[in-house]
Structure formats: C-alpha cells, structure tokens
C-alpha cells in the first residue's frame, strides 16, 4: 500500500481541519497563500500541469476530485465517467506535486449536496446558452454552481482552470466578476499529447482507429489558423473542411469574453472552438488566433 503524506479529506469537517493546518503551514513567499485546482478525477498530464502551476503560484494547494452530477444531462455518461481515486492520489503525490501541507478534497455527492439536488443554483447566463450550452442545456449552470460551492469550501486566493474548456473558463471568470467572488481566476495553457490531440479523460474511450480519426480536430485548428488573414468566414470554412466524416456539433469563431460569433470583417483576437463526436465519444478543442492586419503570434 502506498504511503502518502498529503491530507485526503472526504467530509466538510475533514476539509475544514485540513485548511486550518494549511493556515499554520510556513509561508514560502509565493504570490498567493492558497490555490485550488478543481477536477473530476481520471487525472492525466493536463490536470497535473494545473497542479504544477498552482504549486508555483501558492504556498499551499487544494485539489478537488468530484464528479459533479449537476453538469451531466440524463442522456450523458455520468455513470460511465472513469473513477479511480487511488490512481489519482498516486499521480498527485508524485515528486514535485502535492506535499504534506497540501490537501486533496474528494467528497461524495451527499457531502457536496447534503440536501439533495440544490434548489438554488447559479446560472451562466448568455454564455451558458450557446455552443456547449446549446448542445448540453444546463451544463454550464451545473459547472458554475459547483465551482462557487467549492470556492466557498476551499477558500483559495487563486483558482487555476485549463483553457481546453474555454467556454467553461469564460463562464467561471464572469461568475467571479459578477458575483464579487474575491478569487483570482487563472487560465492555464492547453496540454496536448505527442500526436497533437488535446488531453482529455474521455480520450480513454477511443479505440486506436477512433483516436486516429480524432486527430482531425487539431488539424482543423491548424487549418483555421492558417486562414486567419482571409477573414472569419475563411477560418470557419477551413476548419470545417478538415472535419469531414466526423459528427460535428459546431465550428465557432467567437469573441473570447462574450462568446458571440464574430462577423467576417472582425479583426483582433478570437477563439476558434470545435466540438465533434468520434464514435460515441464527444471531444472539444480550441485555439486562440488573431484575425486581420493585427495578427500576432497565436496562443495555444
């Protein structure tokens, strides 16, 4: 059995006691006192990169592991979603990641929602009604509701989220701003595998042949970036042309703050967003690019 020194909290009382311990831990002079990284488990290198960034930014770190039922529709894969807490803990406590002053909070549904499904929830507003919100109604409302609860429970100074879920990141930032949540929201770079596929827990569902098909998503992003000087419509067309044969939910080019589709004559930074099904597995991907004469180096 693996011996770990990082605290595992399963209940609210255990978390509260662990946070007191963090408050007593020595200050290491980093920019923030406490960081949180929120996950649904099934951890991969992308998640671990968030923990590494949290480790660099804050004296102590809390990682949450919770598969949130509020963000799954009845037809989605809540029961199928991979869960292996021991494997996740082994990854998190590898050298250079979580240490004795850090905490993993892994509540069950009854701990997070002791009264059953919450009657009062947070809405993602207009950002939650388009793209992911249109394909998965209520999904982003479920995300911002659990994020707000976890921010209250873990009391961080900074929260790190990956840019792969770009719309989710935008909704969380807007929620924190609109509801005066005193937490810095940091977007961490998207992490890709050696073949270019964005890391995702759902990649485990792909067969070898389906993974090869899934590489059409990063190829579509590259095609869109290459067409950036030709205008927004050309970017969308170039990306969509590389997704032939996949079940495409959307190809969108949006304002990074509002998630409104941009017109063809738009210039400046935008997000190119893709969602498609490969077999029964739904994948998303995105990249930032700059349209028009102001084009500068793209951010992944």
C-alpha positions as CSV (number, residue, x, y, z in Angstrom):
1,X,0.0,0.0,0.0
2,X,1.3,3.4,-0.9
3,X,2.2,5.7,2.0
4,X,1.2,9.3,1.3
5,X,1.7,12.4,3.4
6,X,-0.8,14.7,1.6
7,X,-4.1,15.0,3.5
8,X,-7.1,13.4,2.0
9,X,-10.4,15.0,3.1
10,X,-13.6,13.2,2.3
11,X,-16.0,15.3,4.5
12,X,-16.6,19.0,5.2
13,X,-15.2,18.7,8.7
14,X,-12.0,16.9,7.5
15,X,-11.6,19.7,4.9
16,X,-12.0,22.4,7.5
17,X,-9.5,20.8,9.7
18,X,-7.0,20.4,6.8
19,X,-7.4,24.1,5.9
20,X,-6.6,25.1,9.4
21,X,-3.4,23.0,9.0
22,X,-2.6,24.9,5.8
23,X,-3.1,28.2,7.5
24,X,-0.5,27.1,10.1
25,X,2.0,26.0,7.4
26,X,5.0,28.1,6.8
27,X,4.8,30.9,4.2
28,X,7.2,30.3,1.2
29,X,6.9,33.8,-0.2
30,X,4.9,32.8,-3.3
31,X,2.4,35.2,-4.8
32,X,-0.7,33.5,-3.2
33,X,-1.3,31.8,0.1
34,X,-3.6,29.0,-1.2
35,X,-4.5,27.8,-4.7
36,X,-7.2,25.4,-5.7
37,X,-7.4,23.1,-8.8
38,X,-10.8,21.6,-9.4
39,X,-11.1,18.2,-11.2
40,X,-13.5,15.3,-11.8
41,X,-10.7,12.8,-11.3
42,X,-9.4,10.4,-14.0
43,X,-6.3,12.6,-13.9
44,X,-3.9,13.0,-16.8
45,X,-0.9,15.2,-17.6
46,X,-3.1,18.1,-18.4
47,X,-4.5,18.1,-14.8
48,X,-1.1,17.7,-13.4
49,X,0.1,20.7,-15.3
50,X,-2.5,22.7,-13.5
51,X,-1.3,21.4,-10.1
52,X,2.3,22.3,-11.1
53,X,1.2,25.9,-11.9
54,X,-0.7,26.0,-8.6
55,X,2.5,24.8,-6.8
56,X,4.4,27.6,-8.4
57,X,1.8,30.3,-7.5
58,X,0.8,29.4,-4.0
59,X,2.3,28.3,-0.6
60,X,-0.4,25.5,-0.3
61,X,-2.6,23.7,-2.8
62,X,-6.0,22.1,-2.6
63,X,-7.0,19.7,-5.4
64,X,-10.7,18.8,-5.5
65,X,-11.9,15.5,-7.1
66,X,-15.7,15.4,-7.6
67,X,-17.8,14.1,-10.5
68,X,-20.5,16.7,-10.4
69,X,-23.9,15.3,-11.4
70,X,-25.4,18.8,-12.0
71,X,-23.3,19.2,-15.2
72,X,-24.4,15.9,-16.8
73,X,-27.7,15.6,-18.7
74,X,-29.8,12.5,-18.2
75,X,-28.5,11.1,-21.5
76,X,-24.8,11.7,-20.7
77,X,-22.1,9.5,-19.3
78,X,-22.3,10.2,-15.6
79,X,-22.3,6.5,-14.5
80,X,-19.6,5.7,-17.2
81,X,-17.3,8.5,-16.2
82,X,-14.0,6.9,-15.0
83,X,-13.3,7.0,-11.3
84,X,-10.1,5.7,-9.7
85,X,-9.2,7.7,-6.5
86,X,-6.2,5.6,-5.6
87,X,-4.6,6.1,-9.0
88,X,-5.4,9.9,-8.9
89,X,-3.8,10.2,-5.5
90,X,-0.7,8.3,-6.7
91,X,-0.3,10.8,-9.5
92,X,-0.9,13.9,-7.3
93,X,1.6,12.9,-4.7
94,X,4.4,12.2,-7.2
95,X,7.6,14.1,-6.5
96,X,7.2,17.8,-7.2
97,X,3.5,17.9,-6.9
98,X,1.5,17.7,-3.6
99,X,3.3,17.6,-0.3
100,X,2.5,17.3,3.4
101,X,1.0,20.8,3.6
102,X,-1.4,20.2,0.7
103,X,-4.9,18.7,0.6
104,X,-7.0,16.5,-1.7
105,X,-10.7,17.1,-1.2
106,X,-12.7,14.1,-2.6
107,X,-16.3,14.4,-1.4
108,X,-19.1,12.2,-2.5
109,X,-22.5,13.6,-3.7
110,X,-24.0,13.5,-0.3
111,X,-21.2,15.7,1.1
112,X,-21.4,18.2,-1.7
113,X,-25.2,18.3,-1.8
114,X,-26.4,17.2,1.6
115,X,-30.0,18.4,1.0
116,X,-30.2,16.6,-2.4
117,X,-30.1,18.5,-5.7
118,X,-29.8,22.2,-4.8
119,X,-33.0,24.3,-5.2
120,X,-31.0,27.5,-5.7
121,X,-28.3,27.3,-8.4
122,X,-26.1,29.7,-10.3
123,X,-26.8,30.4,-13.9
124,X,-24.1,31.0,-16.5
125,X,-26.4,33.5,-18.3
126,X,-25.9,34.2,-22.0
127,X,-22.5,32.4,-22.1
128,X,-24.3,29.2,-20.9
129,X,-26.9,29.3,-23.7
130,X,-24.6,29.0,-26.8
131,X,-22.3,26.3,-28.1
132,X,-21.7,23.9,-25.2
133,X,-24.8,25.4,-23.5
134,X,-26.9,24.8,-26.6
135,X,-25.7,21.2,-27.1
136,X,-25.7,20.4,-23.4
137,X,-28.5,22.5,-21.8
138,X,-27.8,23.3,-18.2
139,X,-24.3,22.0,-18.3
140,X,-22.5,25.3,-17.6
141,X,-25.1,26.2,-14.9
142,X,-24.1,23.0,-13.2
143,X,-20.4,23.9,-13.6
144,X,-20.6,27.4,-12.2
145,X,-22.8,26.2,-9.3
146,X,-20.3,23.6,-8.1
147,X,-17.4,25.9,-8.7
148,X,-18.9,28.5,-6.5
149,X,-19.6,25.9,-3.8
150,X,-16.0,24.6,-4.0
151,X,-14.6,28.1,-3.8
152,X,-16.6,28.7,-0.6
153,X,-15.5,25.4,0.9
154,X,-11.8,25.6,0.0
155,X,-11.3,29.4,0.5
156,X,-8.5,29.9,-2.0
157,X,-6.8,33.1,-3.1
158,X,-6.3,31.8,-6.7
159,X,-8.1,29.1,-8.8
160,X,-6.4,27.5,-11.8
161,X,-8.5,26.2,-14.7
162,X,-7.4,24.8,-18.0
163,X,-8.0,26.6,-21.3
164,X,-9.2,23.5,-23.0
165,X,-12.7,24.1,-21.7
166,X,-12.6,27.7,-22.9
167,X,-16.3,28.4,-22.5
168,X,-16.3,27.0,-19.0
169,X,-13.3,29.2,-18.1
170,X,-15.1,32.3,-19.5
171,X,-18.3,31.4,-17.6
172,X,-16.3,31.0,-14.3
173,X,-14.5,34.3,-14.8
174,X,-17.8,36.0,-15.5
175,X,-19.4,34.4,-12.4
176,X,-16.5,35.5,-10.2
177,X,-16.7,39.0,-11.6
178,X,-20.4,39.4,-11.5
179,X,-20.9,37.9,-8.0
180,X,-17.9,39.7,-6.4
181,X,-16.0,36.5,-5.6
182,X,-12.6,37.5,-4.3
183,X,-10.6,34.8,-6.0
184,X,-8.1,35.3,-8.9
185,X,-9.1,33.0,-11.8
186,X,-6.1,31.9,-13.8
187,X,-6.3,30.1,-17.2
188,X,-3.6,27.6,-17.8
189,X,-2.3,26.5,-21.2
190,X,-4.0,23.7,-23.0
191,X,-1.9,20.5,-23.0
192,X,-1.6,18.2,-26.0
193,X,-0.3,14.6,-26.5
194,X,2.6,14.0,-28.8
195,X,0.2,13.4,-31.7
196,X,-1.5,16.8,-31.1
197,X,-4.7,15.5,-29.5
198,X,-5.8,17.7,-26.6
199,X,-5.6,15.7,-23.4
200,X,-8.9,14.7,-22.0
201,X,-10.2,12.0,-19.7
202,X,-12.6,11.0,-22.4
203,X,-9.7,10.1,-24.7
204,X,-9.6,6.7,-22.8
205,X,-12.9,5.8,-24.6
206,X,-11.3,6.0,-28.0
207,X,-10.2,2.9,-30.0
208,X,-6.9,3.1,-31.9
209,X,-8.8,3.8,-35.1
210,X,-11.0,6.4,-33.4
211,X,-8.0,8.2,-32.0
212,X,-6.6,8.5,-35.5
213,X,-9.9,10.0,-36.6
214,X,-9.9,12.4,-33.6
215,X,-6.7,14.0,-34.9
216,X,-8.9,15.8,-37.4
217,X,-9.7,18.2,-34.5
218,X,-6.2,19.6,-34.0
219,X,-5.7,19.5,-37.8
220,X,-8.8,21.6,-38.2
221,X,-7.5,24.2,-35.7
222,X,-4.2,24.4,-37.7
223,X,-6.1,24.9,-40.9
224,X,-8.2,27.7,-39.3
225,X,-5.1,29.4,-38.0
226,X,-3.5,29.3,-41.5
227,X,-6.6,31.0,-42.9
228,X,-6.6,33.8,-40.3
229,X,-5.5,36.6,-42.8
230,X,-8.5,35.8,-45.0
231,X,-11.2,36.6,-42.6
232,X,-13.6,34.9,-40.1
233,X,-15.6,33.0,-42.7
234,X,-12.5,31.6,-44.3
235,X,-11.3,30.4,-40.9
236,X,-14.6,28.6,-40.2
237,X,-14.6,27.0,-43.7
238,X,-11.0,25.8,-43.5
239,X,-11.6,24.2,-40.1
240,X,-14.9,22.6,-41.1
241,X,-13.3,21.1,-44.2
242,X,-10.9,19.1,-42.1
243,X,-13.7,17.6,-40.0
244,X,-15.5,15.8,-42.9
245,X,-16.6,12.4,-41.7
246,X,-17.0,13.3,-38.1
247,X,-20.3,14.1,-36.4
248,X,-19.7,17.8,-35.9
249,X,-21.6,19.7,-33.2
250,X,-20.1,23.1,-34.0
251,X,-17.3,25.1,-35.6
252,X,-17.4,28.5,-34.0
253,X,-15.3,31.7,-34.1
254,X,-16.1,33.9,-31.1
255,X,-15.2,36.9,-29.0
256,X,-13.2,35.5,-26.1
257,X,-15.1,37.4,-23.5
258,X,-18.8,37.3,-24.7
259,X,-18.6,34.1,-26.8
260,X,-20.6,35.9,-29.5
261,X,-19.8,34.8,-33.1
262,X,-17.7,37.4,-34.8
263,X,-18.5,38.9,-38.3
264,X,-16.4,38.2,-41.3
265,X,-14.8,41.7,-41.1
266,X,-13.8,41.3,-37.5
267,X,-10.1,41.9,-36.6
268,X,-8.2,41.1,-33.4
269,X,-8.0,38.1,-31.1
270,X,-10.7,35.4,-31.3
271,X,-11.3,31.8,-30.2
272,X,-11.8,29.0,-32.7
273,X,-13.9,26.3,-31.0
274,X,-14.7,22.8,-32.2
275,X,-16.9,20.0,-30.9
276,X,-17.4,16.7,-32.6
277,X,-18.2,13.1,-31.8
278,X,-15.8,10.3,-32.7
279,X,-17.8,7.2,-32.4
280,X,-19.8,7.8,-29.2
281,X,-17.1,10.0,-27.6
282,X,-17.6,13.7,-27.7
283,X,-14.5,15.8,-27.9
284,X,-13.8,19.6,-27.8
285,X,-10.8,21.6,-28.7
286,X,-9.9,25.3,-29.3
287,X,-7.2,27.7,-30.1
288,X,-6.8,31.5,-29.9
289,X,-5.8,33.3,-33.1
290,X,-5.7,36.8,-34.5
291,X,-7.8,37.9,-37.5
292,X,-6.8,40.6,-40.0
293,X,-3.9,43.0,-40.2
294,X,-3.3,43.0,-36.4
295,X,-2.4,39.3,-36.5
296,X,0.3,38.3,-34.0
297,X,1.6,35.0,-32.6
298,X,-1.2,32.7,-31.7
299,X,-1.6,31.4,-28.1
300,X,-2.3,27.7,-27.8
